[in-house]
Amino acid sequence: MSKIEADLPLLASIVRARAPENKAILEALEDYELACAKEKDGTMRLDEKAEWSRIRKEVAAELERLISRQSKSGGNT
């Protein structure tokens, strides 16, 4: 299971499906993937990894808000 499925189990497939057509979701997904990569970097200190973990969680929450906002508005923008 990838991180996004763990962080957003009910929304991961929606995020991936909507990212190509929605710039905000695409950018947030790219930021999320960057945070995941940094979090896995074996050369970083533990405090740096912890900071990237916090960033990953923040971006996951932002993705959740973006999808929720789209669902309420009924659009893909």
Beta strands, then each sheet from edge to edge (+ up, - down):
end
